[in-house]
Amino acid sequence: MSAPARVLSVVDGALSGWVPWHPEAGITNDGYIYLNNAATSHPKSAVAVRCFSDSLARTPGGSRHGRLSASRIETSREIVADCLAISTEHVYFTSGATLAINQVQRSVVRRGRAVAVDNRSHNAVWRAAANLPERAYLVLDLYDQTEELDRSSLNRAPVDDIALLCPTHASNVTGSLYPIAAVVAAARRRWPNIHILLDASQSAGLVDLREAVRVCDYVVFPGHKHLHALPGAAVVVSRHQLKPVIFGGTGSRGAHASPTATGPLDWEVGTSNEPAICALAGALSDATAHLHEYRQHDSMLLRELWERAQEIPELEPLGRSPGEERLGTLACRVNVGQPEIDWVPLLGDYRVVVRGGLHCSPLHHRQLHLEQSGTLRFSVGRFTTASDVSEAMARVASVGKALRELGV
C-alpha cells in the first residue's frame, strides 16, 4: 500500500529522523511479557510518542482554535483524511471511542426510533444503545458460533424502522474480522434508509479502513489500541453532518447559545487533546505506510500463539483458526479454575500480562455459554516477538499444570 504524501512530514516535521519499525524492536519491561494489546497497546510507537512530545513542546494557541493549536489539529485532520481517502470535512476528533459512539448514536437516532447492535458488540456500543432515552434497541444475532455471518438474522428482526445499525469490524474476544461490506449490503436491503455506525476499534492499525469508510455512514476508532498511539483521542469518520449533543466552547460564533451544525468545529466542543490527536494522526500515517508488514507480523504471531495454546490441555482456543479473517487476539476456554480470579493473578506472578473475564463483550460470551466465567484472552501487538509468545505460553502451561494439580 502506497504511503500518503504526508507520511514523512507528520505534524510539522515531528517524524524527521524517525527509525522505521522492525520486528525485533520490542521493548521489555522488567521481564514482563505483555499480551493485552486488545485492551491498550504497549509499548507505544516511537512515531506516536514523537508526535505527542512535539505537540507538547510547541507554543499553544490562545484558545482551542487559536492559530497555532488549530494549525496542528487541522494538519492532523488532513493526515487522517489522506490516509482514509476522504475529505477533511468528514473527519471529527473526540477523546475516545466510547464517547464517540455515544455521541453518534444520540446525534443520529431520533426519539421514537430504534438502534440495532450485533452480537459481537463491545459494551461501549451495546450499553450506549441500551441507554438511549425514548429510543428502542435490539440485538441482532449476525454471527453464529462458528463466526459465520447469518444474513437471515436481519430478516428475523421484529422492527421495521431501524435508524442505525452498529456492527463490529473485529471481535475483541476472538479476533475474528467480519465482512462489513456484506453486512451493510444485507442491512440496506432490509432497511433501505438505515445508517451504519462501524466500531473499528480493534481493526484500525491492522486493516485498510478505506473500504469500510466508503460503505459505512460512520466509522469510529481510537488511537491507543493497534495503532500504538496514546489514550485520549479517537476519530469519527462521518459521511453526514453530525448534530452536536454536547455543548460548550467551540472557539467560533461564541455569542450564540446554540452552534449551527456546520461540521467538526461545532461538534468538537471544549479543549481538544491536541497531543493525543497529533499522536493518533502520526500513528495512522505510519500504519498506512507499513500496513502489509504490520499485518504479516500480526498473522505470524497469531499462528504461533494458536499452536502453543493448542498444546496446553487446560486451554481450549476459540474462534477461527489463523488466516485472512483473523487478527492477533485469541480467547480460550479454561478447563480448570477461573480466567479472571485464578489465571490472571498467577500469570502476573509469572510476569505475563493477559486479560480474563468478559472483555466488555457479554453478548459474545453469552453465545459461547461462558457468560459466568468469561475467557482467558491473549492479544499480541506490533512489538511482540515470536520469542515473547513462546516464552509466555511456556509460563501459561506451568500455571495450567499447577492449577490442575491443586485441584482448582
C-alpha positions in Angstrom: 0.0 0.0 0.0 1.5 3.3 -1.0 2.1 5.9 1.7 0.2 9.2 1.7 2.2 12.2 0.8 2.3 13.4 4.4 3.8 10.2 5.9 7.2 11.7 6.4 6.2 15.2 7.4 3.6 14.4 10.0 2.7 17.4 12.3 5.2 19.9 11.2 8.2 17.6 10.9 7.7 15.5 14.0 8.9 12.4 12.2 12.2 13.8 10.9 14.8 11.2 11.6 12.4 8.6 12.8 13.6 5.0 12.7 11.4 2.5 10.8 9.8 -0.2 12.9 11.5 -3.6 12.9 10.0 -6.9 14.4 13.0 -7.1 16.8 12.4 -3.6 18.2 10.2 -4.8 21.1 10.7 -3.2 24.5 10.9 -5.4 27.6 9.8 -4.1 31.0 11.3 -5.8 34.0 10.8 -9.2 32.4 7.1 -8.8 31.8 5.6 -10.1 28.6 2.7 -8.0 27.6 -0.2 -9.9 25.8 -3.1 -7.5 26.4 -2.8 -5.3 23.4 -6.6 -5.6 22.6 -7.2 -3.5 25.8 -4.4 -1.0 25.2 -1.2 -1.4 23.3 2.2 -1.5 24.9 4.7 -0.1 24.2 3.6 2.9 22.2 5.2 3.5 18.8 8.1 5.9 18.5 6.2 7.8 15.8 3.2 8.4 18.1 5.4 9.4 21.1 7.4 11.8 19.0 4.3 13.4 17.6 2.9 13.7 21.1 6.1 15.2 22.5 6.5 17.5 19.6 3.0 18.9 20.2 3.7 19.4 23.9 7.0 21.2 23.1 5.4 23.7 20.8 3.7 27.0 21.8 0.0 26.6 22.3 -2.6 28.8 20.7 -4.6 31.4 22.5 -7.7 29.1 22.6 -8.8 25.7 21.5 -8.9 27.2 18.0 -6.0 29.6 18.4 -3.9 29.8 15.2 -1.0 27.6 16.4 -3.1 25.0 18.1 -5.7 24.9 15.2 -2.9 24.5 12.7 -1.7 21.3 14.3 -5.2 19.9 14.8 -6.1 20.8 11.2 -2.8 19.2 10.0 -3.8 16.1 11.9 -7.2 16.2 10.3 -5.6 16.4 6.8 -3.4 13.4 7.6 -6.3 11.3 8.7 -8.3 12.3 5.6 -5.3 11.5 3.4 -4.9 8.0 4.9 -8.6 7.2 4.5 -9.0 8.9 1.1 -11.8 11.2 2.2 -12.3 14.9 2.6 -11.3 16.7 5.9 -15.0 17.7 6.4 -15.8 14.1 7.2 -13.1 13.8 10.0 -14.1 14.5 13.6 -12.0 14.2 16.7 -13.1 13.3 20.2 -11.5 12.0 23.4 -12.2 8.3 22.9 -14.2 5.7 21.0 -16.8 5.3 23.8 -17.7 8.9 23.8 -17.7 9.0 20.0 -20.1 6.1 19.8 -22.5 7.7 22.4 -22.3 11.0 20.5 -23.0 9.5 17.1 -25.9 7.4 18.4 -27.5 10.3 20.1 -27.0 12.6 17.1 -28.4 10.1 14.5 -31.2 8.2 16.2 -34.3 10.4 16.8 -36.7 9.8 19.7 -39.2 7.1 18.9 -36.9 5.2 16.5 -34.7 2.2 17.0 -31.0 1.3 17.0 -29.6 -2.2 16.5 -26.3 -3.7 17.6 -24.7 -7.0 16.6 -23.9 -9.9 19.0 -20.2 -9.1 18.9 -20.7 -5.6 20.3 -18.4 -4.1 22.9 -20.2 -2.5 25.9 -19.3 0.9 24.5 -21.7 0.1 21.7 -24.3 -2.1 23.4 -24.7 0.0 26.6 -24.8 3.2 24.7 -27.7 1.9 22.6 -29.5 0.3 25.6 -29.4 3.6 27.5 -30.7 5.9 24.7 -33.7 7.8 26.2 -37.0 7.2 24.4 -35.4 5.0 21.8 -35.7 1.3 21.3 -32.8 -1.0 20.8 -32.3 -4.6 19.8 -29.5 -7.1 19.4 -29.2 -8.9 16.0 -27.6 -12.3 16.0 -25.5 -11.5 13.0 -22.9 -14.3 13.6 -23.3 -17.9 14.7 -20.9 -19.8 17.0 -18.6 -20.6 14.0 -18.3 -16.8 13.4 -20.1 -17.0 10.1 -22.5 -14.3 9.0 -26.2 -15.2 9.4 -28.0 -12.9 6.9 -31.3 -14.4 7.9 -31.0 -12.7 11.3 -31.7 -9.4 9.6 -35.0 -10.7 8.1 -36.0 -12.1 11.5 -35.6 -8.7 13.2 -39.0 -7.7 14.6 -38.6 -4.0 14.0 -39.3 -2.4 10.6 -37.9 1.0 11.3 -34.3 0.8 12.5 -32.5 4.1 12.1 -29.0 2.9 12.9 -27.1 -0.4 12.8 -23.9 -0.6 14.8 -21.8 -3.6 13.6 -18.4 -4.7 14.8 -15.4 -4.8 12.5 -13.2 -7.2 14.5 -14.0 -9.1 17.7 -12.1 -8.1 20.8 -12.7 -11.6 22.1 -11.8 -14.0 19.2 -10.1 -11.6 16.9 -12.4 -12.5 14.0 -12.6 -10.0 11.2 -16.1 -9.6 9.9 -17.3 -9.0 6.2 -18.6 -5.4 6.7 -19.4 -4.8 3.1 -21.7 -7.9 3.1 -23.3 -6.8 6.3 -24.0 -3.3 5.0 -25.5 -4.6 1.8 -27.8 -7.0 3.5 -28.9 -4.4 6.1 -29.7 -1.9 3.4 -31.8 -4.5 1.5 -33.9 -4.9 4.7 -33.9 -1.3 5.7 -33.1 1.0 2.7 -32.7 4.2 4.7 -30.6 2.7 7.6 -27.4 4.4 8.7 -24.4 2.2 9.6 -22.0 3.0 12.5 -18.9 0.8 12.4 -16.9 0.1 15.5 -13.3 -0.3 14.1 -11.6 -0.1 17.5 -9.8 -3.4 17.0 -9.1 -3.2 13.3 -7.5 0.3 13.0 -3.8 -0.2 12.6 -4.0 -3.7 11.1 -6.7 -3.4 8.4 -7.1 -1.0 5.5 -10.2 1.0 6.5 -10.8 2.7 3.2 -13.5 0.2 2.1 -15.2 0.4 5.5 -15.2 4.2 5.3 -16.6 4.0 1.8 -19.6 1.7 2.6 -20.5 2.9 6.1 -22.0 6.2 7.2 -19.9 6.4 10.3 -16.6 4.7 11.4 -15.1 5.1 14.9 -11.7 4.1 16.1 -9.3 5.2 18.9 -5.6 5.7 18.8 -4.5 3.6 21.8 -5.1 0.1 20.6 -3.4 -1.4 17.5 -2.3 2.0 16.2 0.0 2.0 19.3 -0.7 5.7 19.9 -1.7 7.4 23.2 -5.0 7.3 25.0 -7.2 10.4 24.8 -8.1 10.7 21.1 -10.3 9.0 18.7 -11.6 9.5 15.1 -15.1 9.6 13.9 -15.5 9.4 10.1 -18.9 10.8 9.3 -20.5 10.9 5.8 -23.2 13.1 7.2 -23.3 16.3 9.2 -23.4 15.3 12.9 -25.7 17.2 15.2 -23.9 18.4 18.4 -25.2 16.6 21.5 -22.6 18.0 23.9 -22.4 21.8 24.2 -19.7 24.2 25.3 -16.9 26.3 23.9 -16.1 25.8 20.2 -13.9 28.9 19.6 -16.3 30.2 16.9 -19.7 32.0 17.0 -19.2 32.5 20.7 -22.2 34.9 21.1 -24.8 32.3 20.0 -26.4 30.0 22.6 -26.6 27.1 20.1 -24.0 26.4 17.4 -25.0 25.8 13.9 -24.1 22.3 12.9 -21.7 23.0 10.0 -19.0 20.4 10.6 -16.4 19.2 13.0 -15.7 22.5 14.6 -19.2 22.7 16.1 -19.1 19.1 17.3 -15.6 19.2 18.9 -16.5 21.2 21.9 -14.2 22.0 24.8 -10.4 21.8 24.9 -9.2 19.2 22.5 -6.4 16.8 23.5 -4.1 18.2 20.8 -1.0 16.0 21.7 -3.0 12.8 21.6 -4.7 13.8 18.3 -1.3 14.5 16.8 0.0 11.1 18.0 -3.1 9.4 16.5 -2.6 11.1 13.2 1.1 10.2 13.1 0.4 6.6 14.1 -2.3 6.2 11.4 0.1 7.6 8.8 2.8 5.2 9.9 0.4 2.3 9.9 -0.9 3.2 6.4 2.7 3.2 5.1 3.6 -0.1 6.7 0.2 -1.9 6.9 1.4 -5.0 5.0 4.3 -5.8 7.2 2.4 -5.0 10.4 -0.4 -7.4 9.3 2.1 -10.1 8.3 3.8 -9.8 11.7 0.4 -10.0 13.5 -0.5 -13.1 11.5 2.8 -14.8 12.2 2.4 -14.2 15.9 -1.2 -15.4 15.9 -0.2 -18.7 14.3 2.5 -19.2 17.0 0.0 -18.3 19.7 -2.7 -20.6 18.4 -0.3 -23.6 18.0 1.1 -23.1 21.5 -2.3 -22.7 23.1 -3.5 -26.0 21.5 -0.6 -27.8 23.2 -1.8 -26.8 26.7 -4.5 -29.2 27.9 -6.0 -26.7 30.3 -6.9 -24.3 27.4 -9.3 -24.5 24.5 -8.7 -21.9 21.8 -11.9 -20.4 20.5 -12.8 -18.9 17.2 -11.4 -19.3 13.7 -8.1 -20.8 13.0 -5.4 -18.4 11.9 -6.0 -17.0 8.4 -7.0 -13.9 6.5 -10.1 -13.4 8.6 -8.4 -13.3 11.9 -6.4 -10.7 13.9 -3.9 -11.4 16.7 -6.4 -11.8 19.6 -7.1 -15.2 21.0 -9.6 -16.1 23.7 -9.6 -19.5 25.4 -12.0 -21.5 27.4 -10.2 -22.7 30.6 -10.8 -26.3 31.8 -9.5 -25.6 35.4 -10.0 -22.5 37.5 -11.5 -19.2 36.6 -9.8 -16.9 34.0 -10.1 -13.7 36.0 -9.8 -15.0 39.5 -7.2 -17.7 39.1 -5.3 -17.4 35.9 -4.7 -13.7 35.6 -3.1 -13.2 39.1 -1.0 -16.3 38.8 0.2 -15.3 35.3 1.0 -11.9 36.8 3.3 -13.6 39.3 4.9 -15.3 36.2 5.3 -11.8 34.7 2.8 -12.4 31.9 0.1 -9.8 31.4 -3.1 -11.1 29.9 -6.9 -10.4 30.4 -9.6 -12.6 31.9 -13.3 -12.2 32.1 -16.0 -10.9 29.7 -13.7 -8.3 28.0 -16.7 -5.9 27.9 -18.4 -8.2 25.4 -21.1 -10.1 27.3 -23.2 -10.7 24.2 -20.4 -12.8 22.6 -19.7 -14.7 25.7 -23.4 -15.5 26.1 -23.4 -17.2 22.8 -20.3 -19.2 23.9 -22.1 -20.2 27.1 -19.3 -18.5 29.1 -21.2 -15.5 30.5 -20.5 -16.7 34.0 -16.7 -17.3 33.8 -15.6 -15.4 30.7 -12.4 -16.4 28.8 -8.7 -16.0 29.1 -7.5 -13.7 26.3 -4.1 -13.2 24.8 -3.5 -10.3 22.3 -0.3 -9.6 20.6 0.9 -6.2 19.4 3.3 -4.7 16.9 6.3 -5.0 19.3 5.5 -8.6 20.5 8.1 -11.1 19.2 7.8 -14.8 18.4 10.1 -15.5 21.4 7.8 -13.4 23.6 4.9 -15.7 22.6 6.9 -18.9 23.0 8.2 -17.9 26.5 4.8 -16.6 27.6 3.0 -19.8 26.6 5.6 -21.9 28.4 4.7 -19.9 31.6 1.0 -20.3 30.8 1.5 -24.1 30.6 3.2 -24.1 34.0 0.3 -22.2 35.5 -2.3 -24.5 34.0 -0.4 -27.6 35.3 -0.2 -26.0 38.8 -3.9 -25.2 38.8 -4.8 -28.8 37.8 -2.5 -30.3 40.4 -4.0 -28.1 43.1 -7.5 -29.2 42.0 -8.7 -25.6 41.5 
